[in-house]
Amino acid sequence: MTDRIAVLGAGMIGGAITKSLLKSGYKGSITAADFVAEKVREMKELGAAATTDNRKAAADADIVFVCVKPGDVKKLLKEISKEVKGKLVVSTAATLPLAFLKKTVPEAKFVRIMPNLAILVQASYTAYCCEADVTQKDKEKIKTLLNIMGTCEEIDEKFMDAITGLSGSGPGYLSIVVEAMMYAGLKLGLPRTVALNAAAQTVLGTGKLVLELNEHPAKIRDMVTTPGGTTIEAIHVLEGSQVRQALMQAIEEAAKKSQLIREKILETTK
Ligand SMILES: NC(=O)c1ccc[n+]([C@@H]2O[C@H](COP(=O)([O-])OP(=O)(O)OC[C@H]3O[C@@H](n4cnc5c(N)ncnc54)[C@H](OP(=O)(O)O)[C@@H]3O)[C@@H](O)[C@H]2O)c1
């Protein structure tokens, strides 16, 4: 695939998309645009073409990633409306529906994605949904790009808030788990780097076990729990805590917030 890519907004996610594509040796051109000169410089140093001119970046691209905060999307889309006519525009913005994007620039073909920061290490789970005019060929291109950044799955748009709460924000929750496990290691006297490596790799490995063995997490838990062993002692403590309930509630609250932010943006950008 050699399509020319523009990434508008080289912040956390736009920067990660640019870095991920560069790291993969993507064959097409990659242009990052941002109005923060320092970010433009950073993207240039990494090997992307970089500019402060959104319109030029969009004009010279086949596929345009919009990676600004949800409240800034409408203004940016209006700015590049002529340049993206007939092109694929991929919005990373949480909360903003395809209908909102399409209404802003009816002539563009919109894809809405919800990645997470693991794009940076090519391990994101990215859900995406598409407007009706996105063709099968377009979808193949999107899948190819998103698979460079991790794995992807097309979903019904009605699930986007839930995905935002679960995997979009997910690295935030699992960082707490990794940190807590690291601190347990410190409490037991492990050297700091040993404790951190052991905690982080165990979270990574557990995800891989679930995915690659295609097993329910309960099965993995069962596989490591021997009668009278060490794991059952820890599980006994965990089951007496509210860790499951806390995670479920946390994700539900994040999803609710996604809905609230959308309502506020739609109200203020009418
Ligand atoms: N961060 C995540 O983990 C995550 C995960 C999933 C989805 N998302 C979505 O991804 C989008 C970007 O989030 P982010 O965390 O990457 O935000 P961010 O770090 O603030 O990056 C956005 C960048 O775009 C710049 N910008 C704003 N308006 C612009 C414009 N008109 N033209 C060019 N550049 C512009 C911003 O500059 P200023 O800082 O000067 O405004 C900033 O450098 C959001 O819509 C968010 O919902 C984020």
The ligand as a Gaussian input file, in Angstrom:
#p B3LYP/6-31G(d) Opt

LIG

0 1
 N       -4.939000      10.209000      23.977000
 C       -5.522000       9.028000      23.862000
 O       -5.165000       8.054000      24.539000
 C       -6.640000       8.846000      22.866000
 C       -7.162000       7.555000      22.642000
 C       -8.147000       7.396000      21.679000
 C       -8.621000       8.476000      20.956000
 N       -8.126000       9.716000      21.218000
 C       -8.655000      10.852000      20.423000
 O       -7.607000      11.332000      19.602000
 C       -7.755000      12.745000      19.409000
 C       -6.432000      13.413000      19.737000
 O       -6.161000      13.207000      21.126000
 P       -4.726000      13.462000      21.729000
 O       -4.737000      12.884000      23.090000
 O       -3.695000      13.022000      20.733000
 O       -4.755000      15.064000      21.806000
 P       -3.495000      16.036000      21.876000
 O       -2.325000      15.343000      22.482000
 O       -3.997000      17.307000      22.479000
 O       -3.136000      16.278000      20.340000
 C       -3.849000      17.121000      19.483000
 C       -2.831000      17.996000      18.769000
 O       -3.473000      18.673000      17.710000
 C       -3.124000      20.061000      17.800000
 N       -4.198000      20.799000      17.155000
 C       -5.363000      21.257000      17.679000
 N       -6.087000      21.852000      16.731000
 C       -5.356000      21.782000      15.579000
 C       -5.572000      22.229000      14.256000
 N       -6.682000      22.874000      13.900000
 N       -4.619000      21.969000      13.337000
 C       -3.487000      21.300000      13.658000
 N       -3.225000      20.859000      14.897000
 C       -4.155000      21.106000      15.838000
 C       -2.991000      20.289000      19.271000
 O       -2.298000      21.486000      19.560000
 P       -2.659000      22.240000      20.945000
 O       -2.140000      21.337000      22.026000
 O       -1.922000      23.521000      20.840000
 O       -4.154000      22.391000      20.978000
 C       -2.213000      19.059000      19.677000
 O       -0.845000      19.172000      19.372000
 C       -8.879000      13.210000      20.331000
 O      -10.001000      13.536000      19.568000
 C       -9.136000      12.037000      21.258000
 O      -10.510000      11.894000      21.572000
 C       -7.134000       9.929000      22.139000

